Amino acid sequence: MQSWRDGAQDPGRLRPPGLGLLLAEARGLFELNASLLLSPLLMRAPRGDGHPVLALPGFLASDLSMVPMRRYLSELGYEAHAWRMGRNIGGLGRMRDSLRARLTEIHAATGRKVSLVGWSLGGVYARDLALWAPDKVRYVITLGSPFANDVRATNATRLYEAMSGERVEDFAEAREAIAGDLPVPTTSIYSRADGVVNWRTCLLRPSDRAENIEVYLASHIGLGVNPAALWAVADRLAQPEGEFSPFDRAGPFAIAYAPPEQAVSA
């Protein structure tokens, strides 16, 4: 059995998901339909306290992709915000100023710390924001985000570099920090069945305020609308500010989660 630390020591061995998993990403539509059908169960999740949540879309996606997430969180009592930056064509350095301005705007307007929910590349941005302004960030949740180990182990790396004008190796110091411990509570939600991102690149170091949650069989493009993932997001955001307790895998979607000890092993 191999831990996340072993993967970090030998990042060169990581490879992007195979063709079979990539082609199976089409099941994301079924995950969305499942959430719609199971909406009565999803609404049984813990209610929010009204604090602001900024939803950050993945690579090549826009605010439209985060509509189900924002709508769900709004119905649970959160103040859900879009990022309002159009399509995410990548570029950590290029997007930093705009992301920081958006976070500052929401924080100033609400007078409250902002939770960040980032899907894929959006999660990398979220972790970077938390490092920059921990006084403005309440919680970070990433969904299938490749921030650890060998972040080149995705099926989108070449396209990212072509469209963003940045190489993955750029901002090496910042990427090392993003892969490390955050100054705020954080949860990484991922799937070993991800067809775009090698799941090992999504693993954070578990601690007394950081955890990994594996969702069985979820796709990369469906993770942000997967009912079990949505439930986990809602549950994590409902924690009182400044407090953290491990995710309870009981409940209506219990069968969809890997045991916690399995969530950090290869």
N, C-alpha and C positions, 0 to 999 in steps of 0.2 A: 504494500500500500504506500502511496506516495503523497506527501503533503503539498500544500501550496508553496511552502518554503523550498522544497526540492525543485519545483518548477521554476522558481525565481533564480535558483542557483544555476540552472541549465536552460536558459531561455531559448537557446538556439534550436532546441529539439521541437519546439512548438510549430505546428503547421495550421493553416486555415482549415476549416471544416471541408470535408470531401464533397464531391459532386452530388451524391445521393442526398445528403442533408440540405445542400443548397437548393436542389430542385424541390425538396419537400417543404420549402418555405411558403409555398402556395396555401398551406393549411392555415395561414394567418387569418384568412377570411372566415374559417370555421370557428376560430377563437373569438372573433368579434361577434359572430352570430350566437355563440354560446353565452357570451356576456349579456347579450340582449335577452336571451331566453331565461337566464338566471338572475335577471335584475332584481326580482323580489328577494332572493337570498343575499345579493350584494348589498342591498339597502339595510340589511341587518348588521352591517359593520359598525364599529364604534363611531359615534358622532364627533365631528370636529368642533373646535372652540372658536372658529371664525378667523384664525390667523391666516395670513397670506401664503399662497403656494405658487411658485413660478414653475411652469412646465416648459421644459427645453426639449425640442424635437431632435431626432437623429439626423444623420448625414443624408442629404438630398430631400429631407422631409420639411414640412412647414407646420405652422400652427394648426392646420387642418388635421394633421395626424394625431394631435393631442386633444382634439375636441372631446372624444369619449372620456378621456381621463379628466379633463377639466370639468366636464358636465357632471361626472360622477362625484368628484370632490366638492363641487358647488352644492349638489343635492345633499351631501353629508354635512354641510355647514361651513365649509372653508371658503376663503376668498381666492378663487383660482384665477391666475393671470397667464396670458399668452406672452410669448417673448417678443412678438411684433417686429421681427427682423427678416421676414420673407423666408425664402427657402434656405436651408442650412447647407451651404456648399463647402463648409469646412474652413479650417484655418484658425488654430488656437491663438496665434499672435494677432491675426487680422480681426478676430471677433472680440478680443479681450475688452477693449475700451467700451464697445457697445453693450456688452454683457454687464460690465460693472456699472455702467450708467443706468441700465434697466433695473438692476438690483437696488441701486441707491434710490431710484425713483419710487419703487414700490415700498421700500423701507421708510422713506420720508413721508409718503402719502398715508401710510397705515399706522406709523408709529410703533410697528411691531417687527420682530425678527421674521425673516422669510424662509420657509422651507423650500427646498429645491428638489424637483423630480425630473431627472434627465434620462432620456431614452437613448441608448447607444452613445454616439458622439456627444449628445446633450448631457449625458452623465459625466463625461470627461470635463466639459465646461463647468458643470455644477461643482465638481470637486475642486477645480481651480478657483472658482468664486469663493468657496468656503475657506480656502487657504488665504485668499486676499482679504476677506472681510468677515472673520468669525463673529464679530460683534453684530453683524447684520443677518447672519444665517442661523436658523434654528435647527434644521435637520437636512440631511442629504440622502436621497434615495436614487440609486442608479439601476437602470434596466438594460441588461445585456451590454454594458459599457466596457470597452477594452482599455483599461487604464493600468493594468499590472502585467508583470512578466514580459513576454515578447509581444508588444502591441502591434507588430507587423503581421501577426497570425490571424488575419482576417481576409475575407474575400473582397473587401472594399479598399484595401490599402492603395493599390495603384491608382484607382479612380480618385480617391481622396487626394493623393499627391498631385495628380494632374489638374484637378479642379481648384484646389486650395492654393496651389503654388508653394506648398510647404512639404518638406520631407518629414517622415515620421521621426527621423533623428534630430530634427531641429528642436530647439528649446529643450535640450536634454536635461538640463537642471530642473526646469519646471515639470517635465514629465516624471522625473524621479520623485519630486515632491508630491505630485498628484497620486502616484502609486503608493505613497506612504500613509502614515496615520493622519487623520484629519483632526482639527481642533474642535469639531462638533460631532454629535452622534450621526452615525451613517449606516445604511443598509445597502447591500448589493444583491439584487435579484437577478438570477441568471438561469439558463437551461443548458444542459449537456447536449440537447438536441438542436441547439442553435446552428443554423446553416450558414451564417455570415461571420460570426465571431467565435474564435476558439474559446470555450467556456473558461479555460484556465486564466485567460486575460481579464476575467471579471472578478477574480477572487481578491478580497481585501484581507488584511490580517485581523482575525477575530480578537476582540478585546472586551472590556467591560462596557463599551459603548459603540461597538462596531460588530456587524454580523453579516454572514452570507445566507441567502435563502435560495435554495434550488427549487425550481418549479419543473416537475416532470413533463417532458414531451412538448414544452412550449417552443414556438418558433421565434426567430429574431424579430421578424416584422409583425408578429402577433403578440409579442410579450407585453406591449403597452396596452393591449385590449384584452388580454387573457384574464378570465374571471378570477383565477387563483392569485395572479399577480396583482390585480386591482384590489382584492381583499387585503393582501399583504401591505400594499401601499397605504390603504386607509387605516389599517391597524397600527402601523408604525407612526403615521402622522398624528394619531389620536393621543399619543403619549404626552403627558404634561411637559411643558417647557423645562429643559434642564434635567429631565429624568430619562432613564433608559432601562428597559428590561428586555430580555430575549424574546423573540417572536414565539408565540404559542401556536403550534401547528395543529391544534384542535380546531373544531368548527366545521362549517359546511363544506370547506374545500380541503380538509385534512389529507385526503388521499392523494392530493396533487403535489404535496411537498416531500422532499427528501428529508430524512432525519438529520438533525443538526450536525452530528458527527460525520455523516456522509457528505455534507455540503462543502467540506474542505479537503476531501481526499480524492485521489485520482483512481 
